[in-house]
Amino acid sequence: MTEKEKLSKFTILVILLAASIAWMHDGYSLVLISTLSTSLQDFFVGVTTTQIGLVISLQFVFTVPGAILFGEIGDRFGRKKALIISIAWDAVFSSMTAIVPSNMFWLFAVLRLLSGLGVSWGISFSLISEYFRPKRRGAVGGLVHSTFVFGYIGAILISMVIGPYGWQWCFLTALFPFPFLLLFWFYLPESAVWSEYDRITKESGQKQRLRIREIFSKKWLKLTVVLTILFWLAETGYHALVDHAPEFFEYLFTIAGASNARLTALLFMLVIMMIAAVGLFFFGFLSDYIGRKKAFGIDNVIGIIGGLLFVIFTLLFFNQTIILISAIIITLGFGLHGIFGVWSSELYDTELRASANSIIFSIARGLSFGALFVGLIADALNPYATIAEKLLHPEISIQALGTGMMLSLIAMIGVFISLLFVPEPIDKEITALSKSDIIKP
């Protein structure tokens, strides 16, 4: 093996690691609040499920201005700088929540919202889409997106191992990316596609345009709107189920008579998140061979089937075994999320790819108030105010949460309808100045 081949493999490893750490940390820091929700309600006296759900949802809303900022940095100054800065931002503000006293829930909320500004998803997918060829891009995208699951798993494990000693210690672990940032600063290569675009732009004296205005210009408006609606519905379906899932399964295992329902619920979440990782990679891989749109649609149908089973056997014919099976099927149905990044990357130009990816995904995720609406419905249907009292009446609590989670099935059906209006790229090759050819759906 030559030195050039060694360098090439090392470069691939660093690029994959950078994209993975960015998305993994995003999942880790955002999910900690879900896995520690009951502990937070115990610590912050008087805080309800609705309030926790509001913070969960609003931290995603704050990813929108973060996407505008870091997307612009990524398109104007390079993918590498934007990626490193965004990861550092998220890590610092996430860890700061550990110092909040029990009578200042508002400060906890503010710090969570500020951490949400550190958006790196769109930058990561722009980088890998510009580096890998089309027949590997979907698989790599699915692999990178699956690292969110490992962030989720990490949050579960930290909650289980460190959580009993105080939720604050869990949030301090959000600083884990910093050693990797040094590696990325020295060894992460800038995107060759973006570098070529930047060189040509500077030589021609072309004026830089504000990307947020460009992606909503007449030329790109229709594409931006249909992708945003599709991603928004998919994200709403995801958050309506996953954000309150630890609490839901805690009630379910309480009814089943588990000796430690909270621990059992977290272990079950660990299992289905591992299944999700497989689904994300598989459907990303499948999209390389049958097309982004077909793979997305097939997985969406799987999610709808799981959603129907969940609703029927939670609300109509209560059956714990089938509820657990439906959760696994729905988890496989979330594999379509692994197709997002490479699909949108192939539809936009190099000059605005990072901004388009970041802004569209962040708007979709930020407006997916699944956690909030599920919390509102659950609190309205469940007359017991505190988490301790709810655990005394799990049969009421699980029906209340299950009713709210029906929002996920509605959203997944909406995904199927909106998918009809999204184009499939004809030419998946990505170069510095060429425009992505798209066809009408």
Secondary structure, DSSP 8 states (H G I E B T S, - for coil): --HHHHHHHHHHHHHHHHHHHHHHHHHHHHHHHHHTHHHHHHHSTT--HHHHHHHHHHHHHTHHHHHHHHHHHHHHH-HHHHHHHHHHHHHHHHHHGGG--TT-HHHHHHHHHHHTT---HHHHHHHHHHHS-HHHHHHHHHHHHHHHHHHHHHHHHHHHHTGGG-HHHHHHGGGTTHHHHHHHHHH----HHHHHHHHHHHHHT-----HHHHHTSTTTHHHHHHHHHHHHHHHHHHHHHHTTHHHHHHHHHHHTT-TTHHHHHHHHHHHHHHHHHHHHHHHHHHHHHH-HHHHHHHHHHHHHHHHHHHHIIIIIS--HHHHHHHHHHHHHHGGGGGGHHHHHHHHS-GGGHHHHHHHHHHHHHHT-THHHHHHHHHHHH----SHHHHHHSHHHHHHHHHHHHHHHHHHHHHHHHHGGGS--BS-----SS----B---
